[in-house]
Amino acid sequence: MIFRLFSVFLAMTVVLSCNQAQAGYEARETKGPILSLDGDTLNRVEKSEKEWKAELSPHAFQVLRQHGTERAFTGNLWNNKKKGIYLCGGCEAPLFSSKTKFRSGTGWPSYYEPIFEGNIIEKTDLSYGMKRVEVLCARCDGHLGHVFPDGPEPTGLRYCINSVSLKFQEKNNKN
Ligand SMILES: [Zn+2]
């Protein structure tokens, strides 16, 4: 019984952890150009709300363009263990590698660092009465998720990202 209660408590803690305020981490000014995997500089992508709406699924539009959050354990990538690259679901800028993905137990894909620092933006987010650090795509300003200071080494960070904000490109013989 005690074990059962503990499991429920643990599950609740984990489910809440992408929404909880965590002290001790301030939004950084990320540096560097926006880069492709080949190291070329990528131009910014700017589209009207109407254009994004026409291009994205309703769910992707709600998360990427309206700062939404998908429900935990409902996305298609939180449990993806394949090797490859996670691109922005809006503009396809390379954002995260499977090499830095780790099992966080939160139900959202989690990484300890982006591929290129300049490909993301960190911003203080004071919504819902909490102080969090929002993560956005630097190329298209799409909302990706949040970053928390409770990740594994070597960075100690946990980029908690919505699956619907990403596109997975599986590693093949060419890349
Ligand atoms: Zn983007």
Backbone and ligand atoms as CSV (ligand in chain L), in Angstrom:
chain,resi,resn,atom,element,x,y,z
A,1,MET,N,N,0.830,-1.215,0.000
A,1,MET,CA,C,0.000,0.000,0.000
A,1,MET,C,C,0.864,1.265,0.000
A,2,ILE,N,N,1.842,1.270,0.893
A,2,ILE,CA,C,2.719,2.441,0.963
A,2,ILE,C,C,3.454,2.618,-0.364
A,3,PHE,N,N,3.883,1.500,-0.903
A,3,PHE,CA,C,4.592,1.556,-2.179
A,3,PHE,C,C,3.672,2.131,-3.268
A,4,ARG,N,N,2.422,1.684,-3.215
A,4,ARG,CA,C,1.433,2.138,-4.181
A,4,ARG,C,C,1.235,3.655,-4.090
A,5,LEU,N,N,1.090,4.140,-2.873
A,5,LEU,CA,C,0.922,5.581,-2.667
A,5,LEU,C,C,2.146,6.337,-3.170
A,6,PHE,N,N,3.292,5.777,-2.872
A,6,PHE,CA,C,4.535,6.410,-3.298
A,6,PHE,C,C,4.597,6.490,-4.822
A,7,SER,N,N,4.172,5.407,-5.487
A,7,SER,CA,C,4.188,5.396,-6.961
A,7,SER,C,C,3.281,6.481,-7.522
A,8,VAL,N,N,2.116,6.635,-6.904
A,8,VAL,CA,C,1.172,7.662,-7.363
A,8,VAL,C,C,1.797,9.040,-7.174
A,9,PHE,N,N,2.408,9.245,-6.016
A,9,PHE,CA,C,3.057,10.516,-5.726
A,9,PHE,C,C,4.152,10.802,-6.756
A,10,LEU,N,N,4.936,9.769,-7.034
A,10,LEU,CA,C,6.043,9.902,-7.981
A,10,LEU,C,C,5.509,10.253,-9.366
A,11,ALA,N,N,4.453,9.565,-9.776
A,11,ALA,CA,C,3.870,9.811,-11.102
A,11,ALA,C,C,3.373,11.252,-11.183
A,12,MET,N,N,2.741,11.745,-10.116
A,12,MET,CA,C,2.228,13.114,-10.127
A,12,MET,C,C,3.373,14.116,-10.238
A,13,THR,N,N,4.430,13.860,-9.499
A,13,THR,CA,C,5.585,14.755,-9.522
A,13,THR,C,C,6.152,14.838,-10.932
A,14,VAL,N,N,6.252,13.674,-11.555
A,14,VAL,CA,C,6.853,13.613,-12.889
A,14,VAL,C,C,5.965,14.327,-13.910
A,15,VAL,N,N,4.667,14.108,-13.818
A,15,VAL,CA,C,3.752,14.715,-14.783
A,15,VAL,C,C,3.787,16.236,-14.664
A,16,LEU,N,N,3.913,16.716,-13.444
A,16,LEU,CA,C,3.908,18.158,-13.241
A,16,LEU,C,C,5.226,18.823,-13.614
A,17,SER,N,N,6.261,18.023,-13.755
A,17,SER,CA,C,7.582,18.633,-13.792
A,17,SER,C,C,7.867,19.504,-15.011
A,18,CYS,N,N,7.067,19.402,-16.072
A,18,CYS,CA,C,7.306,20.298,-17.193
A,18,CYS,C,C,6.582,21.621,-16.981
A,19,ASN,N,N,5.774,21.696,-15.961
A,19,ASN,CA,C,5.017,22.921,-15.716
A,19,ASN,C,C,5.466,23.633,-14.459
A,20,GLN,N,N,6.342,23.008,-13.716
A,20,GLN,CA,C,6.709,23.605,-12.436
A,20,GLN,C,C,7.783,24.664,-12.573
A,21,ALA,N,N,7.673,25.643,-11.712
A,21,ALA,CA,C,8.707,26.669,-11.658
A,21,ALA,C,C,9.928,26.061,-10.972
A,22,GLN,N,N,11.089,26.337,-11.499
A,22,GLN,CA,C,12.320,25.837,-10.899
A,22,GLN,C,C,13.226,27.034,-10.684
A,23,ALA,N,N,13.610,27.236,-9.468
A,23,ALA,CA,C,14.476,28.370,-9.172
A,23,ALA,C,C,15.886,28.095,-9.678
A,24,GLY,N,N,16.616,29.140,-9.923
A,24,GLY,CA,C,18.036,28.973,-10.187
A,24,GLY,C,C,18.450,28.908,-11.637
A,25,TYR,N,N,17.538,29.152,-12.546
A,25,TYR,CA,C,17.967,29.197,-13.938
A,25,TYR,C,C,17.338,30.403,-14.614
A,26,GLU,N,N,18.186,31.243,-15.164
A,26,GLU,CA,C,17.719,32.443,-15.860
A,26,GLU,C,C,17.920,32.264,-17.362
A,27,ALA,N,N,17.037,32.856,-18.152
A,27,ALA,CA,C,17.164,32.791,-19.607
A,27,ALA,C,C,18.515,33.358,-20.036
A,28,ARG,N,N,19.185,32.635,-20.902
A,28,ARG,CA,C,20.486,33.094,-21.397
A,28,ARG,C,C,20.290,33.785,-22.739
A,29,GLU,N,N,21.247,34.637,-23.076
A,29,GLU,CA,C,21.258,35.178,-24.429
A,29,GLU,C,C,22.080,34.203,-25.264
A,30,THR,N,N,21.421,33.412,-26.094
A,30,THR,CA,C,22.142,32.394,-26.861
A,30,THR,C,C,22.922,33.068,-27.988
A,31,LYS,N,N,24.108,32.558,-28.231
A,31,LYS,CA,C,25.000,33.218,-29.191
A,31,LYS,C,C,25.262,32.339,-30.407
A,32,GLY,N,N,25.587,33.010,-31.511
A,32,GLY,CA,C,25.994,32.295,-32.709
A,32,GLY,C,C,24.949,32.395,-33.796
A,33,PRO,N,N,25.389,32.115,-35.056
A,33,PRO,CA,C,24.453,32.170,-36.182
A,33,PRO,C,C,23.506,30.964,-36.158
A,34,ILE,N,N,22.445,31.048,-36.947
A,34,ILE,CA,C,21.539,29.912,-37.120
A,34,ILE,C,C,22.154,29.036,-38.206
A,35,LEU,N,N,22.445,27.776,-37.873
A,35,LEU,CA,C,23.215,26.935,-38.789
A,35,LEU,C,C,22.459,25.699,-39.257
A,36,SER,N,N,22.790,25.268,-40.484
A,36,SER,CA,C,22.325,23.972,-40.982
A,36,SER,C,C,23.301,22.917,-40.474
A,37,LEU,N,N,22.970,21.661,-40.685
A,37,LEU,CA,C,23.880,20.588,-40.245
A,37,LEU,C,C,25.221,20.648,-40.964
A,38,ASP,N,N,25.212,21.205,-42.189
A,38,ASP,CA,C,26.467,21.342,-42.939
A,38,ASP,C,C,27.268,22.564,-42.511
A,39,GLY,N,N,26.721,23.348,-41.604
A,39,GLY,CA,C,27.441,24.529,-41.125
A,39,GLY,C,C,27.145,25.786,-41.905
A,40,ASP,N,N,26.164,25.726,-42.833
A,40,ASP,CA,C,25.784,26.939,-43.581
A,40,ASP,C,C,24.862,27.795,-42.717
A,41,THR,N,N,24.950,29.115,-42.897
A,41,THR,CA,C,24.061,30.011,-42.163
A,41,THR,C,C,22.671,29.969,-42.787
A,42,LEU,N,N,21.664,29.816,-41.956
A,42,LEU,CA,C,20.282,29.753,-42.444
A,42,LEU,C,C,19.609,31.113,-42.264
A,43,ASN,N,N,18.837,31.514,-43.265
A,43,ASN,CA,C,18.083,32.761,-43.151
A,43,ASN,C,C,16.892,32.566,-42.231
A,44,ARG,N,N,16.472,33.663,-41.604
A,44,ARG,CA,C,15.290,33.605,-40.749
A,44,ARG,C,C,14.050,33.317,-41.589
A,45,VAL,N,N,13.065,32.692,-40.990
A,45,VAL,CA,C,11.796,32.422,-41.662
A,45,VAL,C,C,10.717,33.240,-40.967
A,46,GLU,N,N,10.107,34.144,-41.731
A,46,GLU,CA,C,9.038,34.961,-41.139
A,46,GLU,C,C,7.782,34.801,-41.968
A,47,LYS,N,N,6.718,34.374,-41.317
A,47,LYS,CA,C,5.440,34.156,-42.012
A,47,LYS,C,C,4.318,34.776,-41.206
A,48,SER,N,N,3.235,35.089,-41.906
A,48,SER,CA,C,2.064,35.647,-41.208
A,48,SER,C,C,1.340,34.520,-40.485
A,49,GLU,N,N,0.497,34.897,-39.563
A,49,GLU,CA,C,-0.280,33.909,-38.827
A,49,GLU,C,C,-1.115,33.071,-39.803
A,50,LYS,N,N,-1.637,33.730,-40.829
A,50,LYS,CA,C,-2.459,33.046,-41.838
A,50,LYS,C,C,-1.640,31.978,-42.579
A,51,GLU,N,N,-0.400,32.336,-42.929
A,51,GLU,CA,C,0.460,31.380,-43.642
A,51,GLU,C,C,0.801,30.182,-42.759
A,52,TRP,N,N,1.125,30.454,-41.480
A,52,TRP,CA,C,1.438,29.339,-40.566
A,52,TRP,C,C,0.228,28.426,-40.413
A,53,LYS,N,N,-0.933,29.027,-40.308
A,53,LYS,CA,C,-2.153,28.255,-40.108
A,53,LYS,C,C,-2.403,27.313,-41.291
A,54,ALA,N,N,-2.108,27.797,-42.485
A,54,ALA,CA,C,-2.323,27.006,-43.691
A,54,ALA,C,C,-1.324,25.852,-43.784
A,55,GLU,N,N,-0.131,26.047,-43.213
A,55,GLU,CA,C,0.946,25.067,-43.341
A,55,GLU,C,C,0.952,23.987,-42.267
A,56,LEU,N,N,0.613,24.397,-41.035
A,56,LEU,CA,C,0.765,23.488,-39.897
A,56,LEU,C,C,-0.544,22.785,-39.574
A,57,SER,N,N,-0.448,21.644,-38.896
A,57,SER,CA,C,-1.659,20.993,-38.382
A,57,SER,C,C,-2.236,21.903,-37.296
A,58,PRO,N,N,-3.537,21.787,-36.983
A,58,PRO,CA,C,-4.109,22.650,-35.944
A,58,PRO,C,C,-3.358,22.524,-34.608
A,59,HIS,N,N,-2.935,21.302,-34.271
A,59,HIS,CA,C,-2.226,21.099,-32.999
A,59,HIS,C,C,-0.840,21.747,-33.042
A,60,ALA,N,N,-0.129,21.553,-34.137
A,60,ALA,CA,C,1.205,22.156,-34.272
A,60,ALA,C,C,1.094,23.677,-34.255
A,61,PHE,N,N,0.067,24.210,-34.896
A,61,PHE,CA,C,-0.138,25.666,-34.897
A,61,PHE,C,C,-0.361,26.170,-33.474
A,62,GLN,N,N,-1.174,25.451,-32.724
A,62,GLN,CA,C,-1.505,25.862,-31.361
A,62,GLN,C,C,-0.259,25.862,-30.464
A,63,VAL,N,N,0.598,24.843,-30.629
A,63,VAL,CA,C,1.798,24.764,-29.779
A,63,VAL,C,C,2.898,25.703,-30.289
A,64,LEU,N,N,3.226,25.606,-31.578
A,64,LEU,CA,C,4.349,26.387,-32.129
A,64,LEU,C,C,4.070,27.888,-32.175
A,65,ARG,N,N,2.866,28.251,-32.565
A,65,ARG,CA,C,2.589,29.677,-32.790
A,65,ARG,C,C,1.818,30.328,-31.651
A,66,GLN,N,N,1.169,29.506,-30.808
A,66,GLN,CA,C,0.369,30.099,-29.718
A,66,GLN,C,C,0.857,29.631,-28.344
A,67,HIS,N,N,2.085,29.125,-28.313
A,67,HIS,CA,C,2.737,28.773,-27.043
A,67,HIS,C,C,1.972,27.724,-26.241
A,68,GLY,N,N,1.425,26.767,-26.926
A,68,GLY,CA,C,0.680,25.699,-26.244
A,68,GLY,C,C,1.603,24.611,-25.725
A,69,THR,N,N,1.018,23.661,-25.013
A,69,THR,CA,C,1.773,22.492,-24.524
A,69,THR,C,C,0.958,21.245,-24.816
A,70,GLU,N,N,1.584,20.254,-25.452
A,70,GLU,CA,C,0.872,18.994,-25.683
A,70,GLU,C,C,0.771,18.237,-24.362
A,71,ARG,N,N,-0.204,17.390,-24.219
A,71,ARG,CA,C,-0.333,16.611,-22.989
A,71,ARG,C,C,0.803,15.599,-22.897
A,72,ALA,N,N,1.293,15.399,-21.659
A,72,ALA,CA,C,2.404,14.467,-21.453
A,72,ALA,C,C,2.039,13.074,-21.978
A,73,PHE,N,N,3.031,12.389,-22.504
A,73,PHE,CA,C,2.907,11.011,-22.997
A,73,PHE,C,C,1.962,10.875,-24.194
A,74,THR,N,N,1.603,11.987,-24.854
A,74,THR,CA,C,0.708,11.886,-26.007
A,74,THR,C,C,1.443,12.133,-27.318
A,75,GLY,N,N,2.630,12.733,-27.264
A,75,GLY,CA,C,3.359,13.046,-28.498
A,75,GLY,C,C,3.978,11.791,-29.102
A,76,ASN,N,N,4.475,11.908,-30.334
A,76,ASN,CA,C,5.033,10.730,-31.004
A,76,ASN,C,C,6.546,10.602,-30.807
A,77,LEU,N,N,7.172,11.511,-30.067
A,77,LEU,CA,C,8.640,11.452,-29.983
A,77,LEU,C,C,9.213,11.299,-28.577
A,78,TRP,N,N,8.374,11.385,-27.538
A,78,TRP,CA,C,8.947,11.322,-26.174
A,78,TRP,C,C,9.680,10.008,-25.953
A,79,ASN,N,N,9.192,8.952,-26.573
A,79,ASN,CA,C,9.789,7.635,-26.350
A,79,ASN,C,C,10.584,7.160,-27.561
A,80,ASN,N,N,10.873,8.064,-28.481
A,80,ASN,CA,C,11.620,7.686,-29.690
A,80,ASN,C,C,13.083,7.426,-29.337
A,81,LYS,N,N,13.577,6.242,-29.667
A,81,LYS,CA,C,14.961,5.905,-29.304
A,81,LYS,C,C,15.862,5.790,-30.538
A,82,LYS,N,N,15.301,6.135,-31.699
A,82,LYS,CA,C,16.098,6.021,-32.930
A,82,LYS,C,C,17.158,7.106,-32.991
A,83,LYS,N,N,18.212,6.812,-33.757
A,83,LYS,CA,C,19.272,7.804,-33.929
A,83,LYS,C,C,18.882,8.767,-35.045
A,84,GLY,N,N,19.131,10.037,-34.820
A,84,GLY,CA,C,18.818,11.020,-35.850
A,84,GLY,C,C,18.791,12.416,-35.295
A,85,ILE,N,N,18.173,13.291,-36.090
A,85,ILE,CA,C,18.157,14.721,-35.783
A,85,ILE,C,C,16.706,15.185,-35.626
A,86,TYR,N,N,16.496,16.034,-34.646
A,86,TYR,CA,C,15.179,16.624,-34.418
A,86,TYR,C,C,15.189,18.043,-34.982
A,87,LEU,N,N,14.341,18.241,-36.011
A,87,LEU,CA,C,14.269,19.545,-36.687
A,87,LEU,C,C,13.077,20.329,-36.154
A,88,CYS,N,N,13.099,21.627,-36.357
A,88,CYS,CA,C,11.947,22.450,-35.984
A,88,CYS,C,C,10.751,22.049,-36.852
A,89,GLY,N,N,9.611,21.850,-36.242
A,89,GLY,CA,C,8.403,21.476,-36.960
A,89,GLY,C,C,7.859,22.604,-37.829
A,90,GLY,N,N,8.342,23.820,-37.608
A,90,GLY,CA,C,7.877,24.954,-38.398
A,90,GLY,C,C,8.781,25.250,-39.581
A,91,CYS,N,N,10.099,25.265,-39.351
A,91,CYS,CA,C,11.023,25.734,-40.402
A,91,CYS,C,C,12.143,24.746,-40.723
A,92,GLU,N,N,12.183,23.602,-40.035
A,92,GLU,CA,C,13.172,22.541,-40.275
A,92,GLU,C,C,14.605,22.910,-39.922
A,93,ALA,N,N,14.810,23.912,-39.099
A,93,ALA,CA,C,16.169,24.162,-38.588
A,93,ALA,C,C,16.543,22.992,-37.684
A,94,PRO,N,N,17.798,22.496,-37.751
A,94,PRO,CA,C,18.188,21.399,-36.859
A,94,PRO,C,C,18.301,21.897,-35.420
A,95,LEU,N,N,17.627,21.231,-34.495
A,95,LEU,CA,C,17.574,21.729,-33.115
A,95,LEU,C,C,18.251,20.807,-32.109
A,96,PHE,N,N,17.937,19.516,-32.175
A,96,PHE,CA,C,18.474,18.582,-31.175
A,96,PHE,C,C,18.913,17.291,-31.854
A,97,SER,N,N,19.888,16.620,-31.226
A,97,SER,CA,C,20.371,15.334,-31.733
A,97,SER,C,C,19.949,14.228,-30.783
A,98,SER,N,N,19.742,13.032,-31.341
A,98,SER,CA,C,19.424,11.874,-30.488
A,98,SER,C,C,20.556,11.609,-29.497
A,99,LYS,N,N,21.772,12.105,-29.812
A,99,LYS,CA,C,22.925,11.887,-28.911
A,99,LYS,C,C,22.726,12.571,-27.560
A,100,THR,N,N,21.935,13.627,-27.524
A,100,THR,CA,C,21.744,14.366,-26.263
A,100,THR,C,C,20.353,14.147,-25.675
A,101,LYS,N,N,19.598,13.216,-26.272
A,101,LYS,CA,C,18.255,12.910,-25.750
A,101,LYS,C,C,18.406,11.968,-24.562
A,102,PHE,N,N,17.626,12.174,-23.548
A,102,PHE,CA,C,17.686,11.271,-22.397
A,102,PHE,C,C,16.292,10.975,-21.872
A,103,ARG,N,N,16.223,9.916,-21.102
A,103,ARG,CA,C,14.945,9.478,-20.565
A,103,ARG,C,C,14.639,10.291,-19.310
A,104,SER,N,N,13.696,11.221,-19.411
A,104,SER,CA,C,13.398,12.095,-18.269
A,104,SER,C,C,12.211,11.596,-17.463
A,105,GLY,N,N,11.393,10.726,-18.074
A,105,GLY,CA,C,10.201,10.245,-17.385
A,105,GLY,C,C,9.060,11.240,-17.378
A,106,THR,N,N,9.202,12.361,-18.103
A,106,THR,CA,C,8.177,13.412,-18.061
A,106,THR,C,C,7.076,13.212,-19.097
A,107,GLY,N,N,7.353,12.417,-20.144
A,107,GLY,CA,C,6.371,12.281,-21.220
A,107,GLY,C,C,6.548,13.285,-22.338
A,108,TRP,N,N,7.644,14.049,-22.260
A,108,TRP,CA,C,8.016,14.954,-23.357
A,108,TRP,C,C,9.449,14.622,-23.771
A,109,PRO,N,N,9.775,14.746,-25.059
A,109,PRO,CA,C,11.170,14.528,-25.461
A,109,PRO,C,C,12.088,15.490,-24.701
A,110,SER,N,N,13.185,14.963,-24.170
A,110,SER,CA,C,14.076,15.760,-23.329
A,110,SER,C,C,15.513,15.627,-23.796
A,111,TYR,N,N,16.208,16.746,-23.831
A,111,TYR,CA,C,17.590,16.798,-24.319
A,111,TYR,C,C,18.411,17.620,-23.337
A,112,TYR,N,N,19.727,17.343,-23.277
A,112,TYR,CA,C,20.518,18.163,-22.359
A,112,TYR,C,C,21.198,19.345,-23.052
A,113,GLU,N,N,21.164,19.388,-24.400
A,113,GLU,CA,C,21.636,20.603,-25.081
A,113,GLU,C,C,21.167,20.632,-26.534
A,114,PRO,N,N,21.064,21.847,-27.116
A,114,PRO,CA,C,20.719,21.940,-28.540
A,114,PRO,C,C,21.933,21.627,-29.406
A,115,ILE,N,N,21.710,21.349,-30.686
A,115,ILE,CA,C,22.838,21.056,-31.598
A,115,ILE,C,C,23.727,22.293,-31.731
A,116,PHE,N,N,23.102,23.431,-32.021
A,116,PHE,CA,C,23.833,24.701,-32.120
A,116,PHE,C,C,23.134,25.701,-31.204
A,117,GLU,N,N,23.924,26.343,-30.357
A,117,GLU,CA,C,23.333,27.286,-29.401
A,117,GLU,C,C,22.526,28.379,-30.113
A,118,GLY,N,N,23.054,28.849,-31.267
A,118,GLY,CA,C,22.391,29.944,-31.985
A,118,GLY,C,C,21.062,29.562,-32.623
A,119,ASN,N,N,20.743,28.260,-32.671
A,119,ASN,CA,C,19.487,27.842,-33.313
A,119,ASN,C,C,18.288,27.942,-32.375
A,120,ILE,N,N,18.564,28.224,-31.108
A,120,ILE,CA,C,17.441,28.409,-30.180
A,120,ILE,C,C,17.534,29.774,-29.480
A,121,ILE,N,N,16.409,30.184,-28.936
A,121,ILE,CA,C,16.327,31.413,-28.137
A,121,ILE,C,C,15.754,31.017,-26.782
A,122,GLU,N,N,16.272,31.592,-25.725
A,122,GLU,CA,C,15.709,31.385,-24.394
A,122,GLU,C,C,15.087,32.690,-23.915
A,123,LYS,N,N,13.914,32.586,-23.330
A,123,LYS,CA,C,13.158,33.784,-22.968
A,123,LYS,C,C,12.452,33.566,-21.633
A,124,THR,N,N,12.478,34.550,-20.762
A,124,THR,CA,C,11.768,34.431,-19.480
A,124,THR,C,C,10.265,34.365,-19.745
A,125,ASP,N,N,9.607,33.391,-19.140
A,125,ASP,CA,C,8.175,33.179,-19.333
A,125,ASP,C,C,7.485,33.265,-17.975
A,126,LEU,N,N,6.665,34.288,-17.801
A,126,LEU,CA,C,6.003,34.511,-16.501
A,126,LEU,C,C,4.539,34.072,-16.524
A,127,SER,N,N,4.132,33.300,-17.548
A,127,SER,CA,C,2.724,32.898,-17.641
A,127,SER,C,C,2.357,31.906,-16.545
A,128,TYR,N,N,1.091,31.800,-16.244
A,128,TYR,CA,C,0.529,30.884,-15.236
A,128,TYR,C,C,1.111,31.107,-13.844
A,129,GLY,N,N,1.538,32.346,-13.559
A,129,GLY,CA,C,2.034,32.654,-12.217
A,129,GLY,C,C,3.339,31.973,-11.854
A,130,MET,N,N,4.081,31.520,-12.878
A,130,MET,CA,C,5.357,30.848,-12.615
A,130,MET,C,C,6.455,31.599,-13.355
A,131,LYS,N,N,7.675,31.407,-12.913
A,131,LYS,CA,C,8.791,31.945,-13.668
A,131,LYS,C,C,9.525,30.772,-14.308
A,132,ARG,N,N,9.434,30.690,-15.615
A,132,ARG,CA,C,10.102,29.601,-16.331
A,132,ARG,C,C,10.928,30.184,-17.477
A,133,VAL,N,N,11.735,29.350,-18.099
A,133,VAL,CA,C,12.500,29.793,-19.265
A,133,VAL,C,C,11.969,29.058,-20.490
A,134,GLU,N,N,11.367,29.844,-21.377
A,134,GLU,CA,C,10.799,29.298,-22.611
A,134,GLU,C,C,11.897,29.080,-23.649
A,135,VAL,N,N,11.762,28.051,-24.468
A,135,VAL,CA,C,12.712,27.789,-25.557
A,135,VAL,C,C,11.982,27.956,-26.879
A,136,LEU,N,N,12.556,28.784,-27.750
A,136,LEU,CA,C,11.962,29.039,-29.063
A,136,LEU,C,C,12.976,28.736,-30.153
A,137,CYS,N,N,12.477,28.458,-31.356
A,137,CYS,CA,C,13.360,28.286,-32.511
A,137,CYS,C,C,13.847,29.671,-32.927
A,138,ALA,N,N,15.169,29.812,-33.093
A,138,ALA,CA,C,15.727,31.129,-33.446
A,138,ALA,C,C,15.429,31.492,-34.898
A,139,ARG,N,N,15.096,30.487,-35.713
A,139,ARG,CA,C,14.882,30.774,-37.135
A,139,ARG,C,C,13.460,31.269,-37.420
A,140,CYS,N,N,12.469,30.675,-36.736
A,140,CYS,CA,C,11.073,31.043,-37.042
A,140,CYS,C,C,10.302,31.513,-35.811
A,141,ASP,N,N,10.974,31.592,-34.658
A,141,ASP,CA,C,10.325,32.003,-33.396
A,141,ASP,C,C,9.244,31.030,-32.930
A,142,GLY,N,N,9.262,29.805,-33.431
A,142,GLY,CA,C,8.268,28.814,-32.996
A,142,GLY,C,C,8.508,28.407,-31.546
A,143,HIS,N,N,7.434,28.230,-30.789
A,143,HIS,CA,C,7.554,27.795,-29.392
A,143,HIS,C,C,7.880,26.296,-29.364
A,144,LEU,N,N,8.949,25.959,-28.641
A,144,LEU,CA,C,9.370,24.555,-28.571
A,144,LEU,C,C,9.018,23.919,-27.234
A,145,GLY,N,N,9.274,24.637,-26.142
A,145,GLY,CA,C,9.028,24.093,-24.807
A,145,GLY,C,C,9.718,24.966,-23.783
A,146,HIS,N,N,10.270,24.331,-22.729
A,146,HIS,CA,C,10.953,25.075,-21.667
A,146,HIS,C,C,12.253,24.367,-21.305
A,147,VAL,N,N,13.149,25.110,-20.642
A,147,VAL,CA,C,14.401,24.493,-20.178
A,147,VAL,C,C,14.496,24.660,-18.665
A,148,PHE,N,N,14.910,23.573,-18.005
A,148,PHE,CA,C,14.979,23.526,-16.540
A,148,PHE,C,C,16.382,23.101,-16.098
A,149,PRO,N,N,16.795,23.552,-14.909
A,149,PRO,CA,C,18.163,23.246,-14.454
A,149,PRO,C,C,18.263,21.924,-13.697
A,150,ASP,N,N,17.527,20.900,-14.131
A,150,ASP,CA,C,17.593,19.622,-13.411
A,150,ASP,C,C,17.899,18.459,-14.354
A,151,GLY,N,N,18.672,18.752,-15.399
A,151,GLY,CA,C,19.034,17.717,-16.373
A,151,GLY,C,C,20.323,17.013,-15.993
A,152,PRO,N,N,20.708,16.038,-16.810
A,152,PRO,CA,C,21.930,15.282,-16.530
A,152,PRO,C,C,23.196,16.022,-16.966
A,153,GLU,N,N,24.328,15.517,-16.568
A,153,GLU,CA,C,25.616,16.032,-17.051
A,153,GLU,C,C,25.707,15.766,-18.546
A,154,PRO,N,N,26.467,16.515,-19.341
A,154,PRO,CA,C,27.445,17.503,-18.901
A,154,PRO,C,C,26.882,18.922,-18.666
A,155,THR,N,N,25.639,19.194,-19.058
A,155,THR,CA,C,25.155,20.580,-18.925
A,155,THR,C,C,24.312,20.794,-17.669
A,156,GLY,N,N,23.697,19.735,-17.154
A,156,GLY,CA,C,22.779,19.882,-16.025
A,156,GLY,C,C,21.446,20.494,-16.436
A,157,LEU,N,N,21.212,20.603,-17.760
A,157,LEU,CA,C,19.972,21.219,-18.240
A,157,LEU,C,C,19.031,20.167,-18.823
A,158,ARG,N,N,17.750,20.491,-18.775
A,158,ARG,CA,C,16.722,19.617,-19.366
A,158,ARG,C,C,15.849,20.457,-20.284
A,159,TYR,N,N,16.078,20.298,-21.583
A,159,TYR,CA,C,15.222,20.956,-22.567
A,159,TYR,C,C,14.005,20.067,-22.756
A,160,CYS,N,N,12.881,20.535,-22.265
A,160,CYS,CA,C,11.636,19.778,-22.256
A,160,CYS,C,C,10.793,20.285,-23.427
A,161,ILE,N,N,10.726,19.481,-24.494
A,161,ILE,CA,C,10.236,19.977,-25.784
A,161,ILE,C,C,8.982,19.216,-26.220
A,162,ASN,N,N,8.050,19.905,-26.817
A,162,ASN,CA,C,6.845,19.262,-27.342
A,162,ASN,C,C,7.178,18.458,-28.600
A,163,SER,N,N,6.694,17.213,-28.667
A,163,SER,CA,C,6.904,16.402,-29.886
A,163,SER,C,C,6.342,17.107,-31.116
A,164,VAL,N,N,5.196,17.749,-30.933
A,164,VAL,CA,C,4.501,18.344,-32.081
A,164,VAL,C,C,5.246,19.569,-32.626
A,165,SER,N,N,6.209,20.090,-31.854
A,165,SER,CA,C,7.037,21.203,-32.336
A,165,SER,C,C,8.234,20.712,-33.146
A,166,LEU,N,N,8.400,19.391,-33.220
A,166,LEU,CA,C,9.592,18.814,-33.859
A,166,LEU,C,C,9.236,17.921,-35.047
A,167,LYS,N,N,10.248,17.733,-35.912
A,167,LYS,CA,C,10.157,16.724,-36.974
A,167,LYS,C,C,11.387,15.862,-36.824
A,168,PHE,N,N,11.225,14.550,-36.808
A,168,PHE,CA,C,12.371,13.667,-36.623
A,168,PHE,C,C,12.909,13.211,-37.975
A,169,GLN,N,N,14.233,13.337,-38.115
A,169,GLN,CA,C,14.897,12.867,-39.335
A,169,GLN,C,C,15.823,11.727,-38.932
A,170,GLU,N,N,15.430,10.520,-39.283
A,170,GLU,CA,C,16.210,9.361,-38.849
A,170,GLU,C,C,17.561,9.328,-39.561
A,171,LYS,N,N,18.565,8.898,-38.796
A,171,LYS,CA,C,19.920,8.801,-39.349
A,171,LYS,C,C,19.940,7.711,-40.412
A,172,ASN,N,N,20.535,8.022,-41.581
A,172,ASN,CA,C,20.702,6.972,-42.588
A,172,ASN,C,C,22.192,6.909,-42.935
A,173,ASN,N,N,22.518,6.180,-43.974
A,173,ASN,CA,C,23.939,5.999,-44.297
A,173,ASN,C,C,24.618,7.291,-44.734
A,174,LYS,N,N,23.772,8.244,-45.164
A,174,LYS,CA,C,24.348,9.482,-45.682
A,174,LYS,C,C,24.662,10.506,-44.573
A,175,ASN,N,N,23.905,10.435,-43.456
A,175,ASN,CA,C,24.168,11.465,-42.441
A,175,ASN,C,C,24.596,10.882,-41.102
L,1,ZN,ZN,ZN,11.749,26.992,-36.572
